[in-house]
Amino acid sequence: MLKYRLSLFLFTFLIIQSSAQLRDRISLSGEWQFFKGDTETSSQVEHVTVPHSWNAQDGTTADYYRGKGTYRYNFDLPKNTKKKRVFLRFEAVSQEADVFLNGQYLGNHKGAFNAFCFEITPYLKKKDNELIVKANNILNPDIAPLSGDFTIFGGIYRPVSLLILPQTCITPLDYASSGIYIKQTEIQDHKATIDITTKIDGDISGNKKLRLRTSVFDPTGKLVTTSENEEIRASENTVAIDQRIYLDNPILWNGKAAPNQYRFFCELLQGKKVIDTLSVYTGLRYFKVDPQKGFFLNGKSYQIRGVNRHQDRPGKGWAISEKDHQEDMQLIKEIGANGVRLAHYPHSDYFYSLCDKEGLLVWAEIPFIGNGTESTAFEENLKQQLTELIRQNFNHPSIFCWSLFNELVKGNPEKLVAELNDLAHKEDPTRLTVAAANIEGRPENKITDIMAFNTYPGWYWAEPETMGPSIDWKKDEKRGVCISEYGAGASIKHHQQRMKKAPKCEGDFHPEEWQAIVHEGNYKEIDKRDFVWGSFVWNMFDFASGGRKEGDTYGMNDKGLVTYDRKTPKDAFYFYKANWSEKPVLHITSKRHIERTEPETDIKIYSNCSDITLYVNGMKYAGNSGDHNIFIWKNIRLQPGKNKIRVTGTFNKETITDQCEWILKN
Ligand code: GCB
């Protein structure tokens, strides 16, 4: 036993050793030169830090700059490149990029959200290589999206790296993916069939005695199986190698409860020598949507109750850091959601990885929004963006569906949606296709495997409770239904008590209280219906939408449960937290409504505690029972001047308290 452990340790050690020497990644993030436009005048040149967006400051204004921007970066050849190949990989440039190295044109990339990669080996010099990126975020009829309620921040807004790889390598050039695709052909509780495809690029045609060995480590780090191919015979210099492995009793990736992941360690050998290695991770799981009973993960009911997310932040736009991603994830975890719709475009690989680790179910999406042109170039661009999304994110266990459009309202996109649907199935037969519509009965709504609707009862129309009939109209006997968006705008500076009807959605006054009422009313209706396989609040965070003129700040969509700076959760956040979280929640709503003019008020608490007791200026009010963890005391009299509001509850035998002060003005 000890001998076995020792050899396993040595084996793992050797692999780590060899991979460290074979591949390298050098970050080109840091100081770059930048100027707006494409012809340089020295006065214009700024020193900026990449990731960068030129709309970091003006992205919340109606006439934010949608134009050209040029970046320059100079670097010496890194030391470890002898006999290696060098690739340049961008994680995203918004929204179009032309890239040049030492005057040599490397190529163009269209689409703001996916990675792309070029080989640069032949163009490198020892010293002072000059990299130029000419980018633009000009509205272009050939690039999706053509519309949308969000700012298209321009720039090199995700990291850039050099990949230093062996001459013959697992390729980074297949739509900038990892080159390894772990297909979960059949997963059950007791066995798994997995098909691995590894794409190799280099000097491989003829008899090069190449073999591929894939070792699989379970979530505890134990080597569970190894698959090794016969020698590879290829006529071209790129080849895709297929391997099938079987596992008994796989340790499943089981959502938030157990987000277990396996490691697939691929080694490329020439004769006995290991010439390239790469590890990828995935979690094994199976899922389905039952049209009557909703979502099932690994055979058990697991309704998705989640939030939507946009990726921007104040002062940064889309150029956010890993720390920012972590903070978003922390808040999504805190609220207790079990799923997230990463709207309306591909998000950063880092964020999908956080979702894998936290066990969130992810809806991933391409930016086909509003309307399409009939142009072939536009259609090809959407297909390219879908292929990139799928290949780059193929191994993320969190992703369960590929979404093909959001709210198509113009034209006849049916044929294109059908082609995208076929493409998604061809690229990935293991996940579901989905789309989000806002108009029932349109022909393109019938195409995807499952379907979802954006609906805003209580905000853009009707009362919050109209969510009930709104869902029932949309119910599909074969595909169930998901509410992919619902919500209301809210400012933490605007307050009103005893609200009976919606404020003007296009107006400036967006009281926090009404947003909470909409969510309570909407969510109760969603929660009653088992056939609603998923629901996603619009939106977890306020986000930039340059053209909007409403609420307390123009240029923003304020439907977030949390403010744009991520500092203040609004009351509605605590409604969900009280319903979803396993941690204690006891929250007095309207705390920020400090200055009161009405002597009588209702007091509303969101809580998952028991024995809830309210004290107003020391006077005790017995608890009442709360539907969906909402507790309301009606017509409580405030005294002129200061009022002390305190509430206590019990959670796991612990006493929890919340308090605030309101001032009744005479
Ligand atoms: C929608 C859109 C989303 C908007 C949202 C809103 O239906 O899909 O992009 O931001 O409504 O707030 O109006």
Boltz pocket constraint, residues with backbone or C-beta under 6 A from the ligand:
constraints:
  - pocket:
      binder: B
      contacts: [[A, 148], [A, 149], [A, 344], [A, 406], [A, 407], [A, 438], [A, 454], [A, 485], [A, 538], [A, 557], [A, 559]]
      max_distance: 6.0
